[in-house]
């Protein structure tokens, strides 16, 4: 029997929140943890967490069918607590409850708001589907044993009797050590130690880390690259992450072909989290030019914190919550994602003015270590799950 079993058919096994933050923190606290999630090509970063792979299905119907088959495999683990991380696993969670298991839902996103952004759904149908999902979600959550929220903005709508808010801040200790190892492996050696924030301003690299979509600023970044290349021909836009919408991938390729951007735009595709963050080593600016969609208005900008931790000044959308974080920390600038003149102007400033760059870097590093660390959140997570596990059994492991 294991203490905690984390389940996801959507996320990859070494997902930042599920594996690197939650699972490893719980294992370090003495819990036995198993993660069942989509298969990864890389070996496990460590052996403190048991990782079991699930098949990767790209169609939603195939994922639904695989979920039905998953129940028996999951139940055989005999976990003290099962944690589901995907909305589509709520039926599985209810089935586990019928088998008298303890089940927690870890809510990463505001799903009704996400439904309003689903391009594959007809626009007229989204409000009705979102309302139906909200009713079904409430039905399920009333029957589950606990709820973990990734955002304080979700709290007013979710008043579960056993609830914890565990913010998705970046790790500043063990994860940083992993990043040093990955940097050493995939980036050529330089005068700086691997994984260390460079003392001198790096070259003209503008980075983005995360899934690439139109709503997340894909074409805004490509247009910025087009406009800035004549003034700063050495600029490189390093876009780290997958483009999951085929039509958008085709449009991006056509845009790059039409404007001859092959030399200044680099797509890496999806990388494991540690490798993705290692790509920030030579970045001078980190971008988060997302559209002001409902799901983003009250969501913490996780990638901003990752940029700050890497010593990379940020340029992000002027969403009020993000504006406040940037203003309080002094880590960079905010702009309207529709104001290309302002975007290009601020990019040039950060790329060409070492004094401004260094000030934003130093302020961002200080702020993330003082206010935005995963270690401060791990305590809430550990206390939450300790309530489900026999304290005497846990204390024998610590």
N, C-alpha and C positions, 0 to 999 in steps of 0.2 A: 504494500500500500504506500502511496505517495501522499504528501500533504496537499500539494496544489498542482492541478493539471490545467494548463492554459491551452485553449483551442482557438484556431483560426484557419478558415479555408480561403481567406482573402489575402492575408499578410504572409510574407515569407518568414521562415523559421528564425532568422536573425534580425527581425524587425527591431528598430531602435527601442520603441516603448515596451513591446512584449518581452523581448529577450534581453537586450543590453541593459535596460533600466529595471524593469519589474522582476523578471525571472532571476537575474544575477544578484539583485539586491536581496531578494527573499532567500535565495540559496546562501548568500553570505551571512544572513541572519539566523541560519540554522534550519530552514524549511527544506524538505526534499521537494524538488520542482521538476515537472515534466512539461515540455512544450511540444504540442502537435500542431504543425503548420506546414505551409508549402515548402517543397524541397529547395535546398540551396546547393550550389556547386561547390562552395568553399567548405573546408572542414570547420567543426565547431571552434569558436574562439577559446573556449576553455572546457573543462570536464565537470564543472560544478552543477551544470544543468543537463538533465537528460533530454535530448532532442530526438523526436521521432517525426519523420517526414510524411506528408500527405501528398497525393498526386496534385499537380497543377492543372486546373481546368480553366480554360479561357472563356467558355460559354457559361452563362448564368444557370442554364438548365442543367448542364453537366455538374456544376458545383452543387446544385440542389439535390440531384440524385446521389452524389457522393456523400452528402450530409446524412441522408437516410441510412447509408451503409455504415456510417461512422459510429452510430450509437453503440453497437455491440463492442467494438474495439475500445471505445472510451470507457464503457462501463467496466470492462475487465481490469482496468487500471486500479479500480477501487480507491479513487482519490478521496481525501477528506473534503476537498473543495474543488469544484470545477469552475473555471473562469472562461466565459465566452467573450470574444472580442469583436464579433461581426453581427450586424442585425439579422443576417440570414441564418444565423445559428440560434436565434431565439426559439424556434420550434424544437430544436435539439435540447435546449435548456429546459423547456417544459417537459419533454420526455424524460430527462434525467430527474426532474422533480417527481414525476410519477413513480420513478424507481427509488424514491426516498433519498436522493442525493442532495447535497448542499451545492447551490449554484449561485455564482456572482456574474453580473454583466459589467464589463469594462467598456464604457462609452467613449469612443475616440472622437466621434463627430456628431453634430446635430443632424440626424438623418432626415427629418422632414425638410430642413433647409437644403440639404444635399439633393433631395428629390427634385426640388425646384430648379436644379442646375443640370439635371440629367438630359443630355442632348438626345439620347436614344428614345426618350419618352415624348410623345406629342405634347406640345406646349399646353394645350387646353386641358390635358389629363393630369398635369402635375399637381395642381391644388387638391384635386379629389384623391389622388393616390397618397399625397402627403397626409391628408386628414385621416384616411383609412389606416395608414401605417401608424399614425400617432395613437389611434384607438387600440390597435393590436399590440403596440409596444406597451401601453399602459396596462393592458390585460396581462401581458407576460410579466412585467416588472412587479406587479402586485403579488405574484406567486413565487418570485425568486427571493433568495436569502440576503442579497446585498447588491449594492450598486457603487461602482467607482466612476467618477467623472474626471475628464481630462481638462475641463474648463470651469472656472467660477461662473461664467455666463450661463451655464446649464442649470445652476442650482435652483433658481426660482421655479422652473418647470418640473423638477424632479425632487420630490420630498420623501424618498424612500426611508423607512425606519432605520435601516443600517446602511449608511452612505458615507463615502469618503471622497473628497476632492483631492486628486493627486496630479498636480500640474506637470506638464511635459517639458520641464526645464532640462538643459544638457548636463551630462555627467562631467565632473571636473577632476576625477581621480582615476579610477580603474579604466574608464573608457578612453581617457586621454593617453594612458599607457598603450592601449591597443592601437590608437591612432599613430603613435610613434612607430610601432612595429610596421604598420601598413605603409606609412610614409617611407620608411627605409626600404621596403620591398619594391614599391611601384614608382618612386620618384628618384631621379638621379641625384647623386650626392652633391651637396653644396657646402659653402663655408659655414652655414648654420647647422646646428645639431638637428637630426630628424625630429619633427614634431614640435620644435621650439618656434615661438613667434619671432620672425626676423627682426633684427635691430634696424635695418635699413628698409626703406620702402621698396616693395617688390616691383616687378615690371608692370606692363600694361594689361594685366589679366582681369577681366570682369567675369565673375562666377555666379552661377545659379545652381542650387542643389535641391532636387525634388522632382516630382512628376511634372512633366511638361504638357500643358494644355493651353488653349487660347485664353481661357478664363484665368489661368495662372500666369499670364503675361508672355507666352511664347512669341507671339507676333509683335508685341511691343518691344521685346528684347531684340528681335531680328531687325525691326525698323530702326532702333537705336544704333545697332551695328552698322546699318547702311549709312546712316547720317553722320556717324562719327569717323568712319574709316578714312576719309580724305584728310581730316585734320590730325588724326592720330593713326597713321597707317600700321603701326606696330601693335595695335590693340588686338586682343584675343578674347572673344566671348566663349567661355567654357561652360557649356550647359550639361550639367551632370544629372542624368535621370532619363527615364523612358518617355516616349510619346506613345500613349496607349490607344489613341484614336487614329485609325488608319487615314481618314480623310485629312486630319490635321497634319499628320506626318507627310502626306503627299503635298499639301500646300506649303509646308515649311521647306521641303526640298525644292519646289518650284521657285519659291521666293529667293532661296540661296543661289539657284541657277541663274535666275533672271538678273540678279544684282551682283553676281560674281563675288559672293561672300565666302567661298570655300576656304580661303586662307585665314579668315579672321573669325570664323564660327566653327567650334568643335563640339560635336555631340559624343558623349561617352556611352550612352545607353545606361541601363540600370546597373549599378554597382552595389555590392554589399555595403551596409552602413559605414563600417570603418574605412573602407576604401573610398567611399564617396566623400567623407569628411577629410580624408587625406588630400583630396584634390584641391582643398582650400589653401594648401601650404604656399603656393605661389600667387594667390589671388590678391588683388589690390582693392577690389570692390565686390560686395555681395549684393545681389539683386533679389527683390521680392515685390515685383510690380503686379500684384494680383488685382483682379477686378473687385470692386467693393460689393461683393455678393453677400446675401444674408448670412451664409455659413461662415464668412470670414470676419464679419463685423464684430463679433464677440469672441473670436478665437485668438488665443495667444499665437504670435508669430514664431513658431518653434525655430524656423530657419534663421531668424534674426539672432536668436540666442546662440545658435551654432556658429554663425559668422562672428559674433562678438567674442566667443570663446577662442576662435582661431585667430583673433587679432585682425579681423577684416572689417573695415567700415562698411556701413550699409546704406543702400538707397532703396526705399520701400514706398508702397502706396500710403496715401494720407488717410487711412482708416483711423478714426479717432483713438481707438485703443493703442494702435501702433504709434501714432503721433505722440501720445503721452509717454510711451516707453522710450522712444528716440529722444524726445525733448528732455526727459529726466536723466537719461544716461549720457547724452551727447555723443552717441555712437555713429552718427551719420546724418542723413537728411530724408525727409518725406516729400513726395510729390504726388500730384494727380497722375494716375496711370494713363490718362488721356492727354496730358500736356507734354507732348514730345519735346518741345523747346526746353522746358524745365528739366526734363529727364537728361537730355544731352548736355545741357549746361552744368548740371550737378555732376554728371559723369566726368566731364572734362576737368572740373575742379578737383575731384578726388584722384583723378589719374595724373594730374600735372602739378598739383600743389603739395609738396611733401609736408609742409607745416600743417596744413589742414588735415591731410591724411593721418599724420602721426597723432594729432590731437584726438581725432575720432577713434583711432585705434586704442589709445591709452584709456580714454573714457569708457569705451565699450568693454575692455578687459576688466577694468575696475568694477563696473556695474554688474557684469555677469557673475563675477566671483562673490560679490557682496549680496546680491539680491536674487539671482536666478539660477540656483544650483539644484540639480537633481537630488543631491544628498539631503537637502532640507525636506524634500518631498518623500524620500524613501522612508523616513520615520513614520509618516502618516500611513503609508502602504503597509509597513510591517505591523503597526498597531492594529490596523483594520483586519488583517488576516490572522493575527494572533487570537482574535476573538472566536475564530472558527476551529482552531487547532488546540488540542489539549496542552495547556501551558506547561504541565509537568513533562510531557513528551518533548516539547520544544526545548525546554531548559536543559535537557540531557544532551542536546546536540550543540548548544552554543558554547 
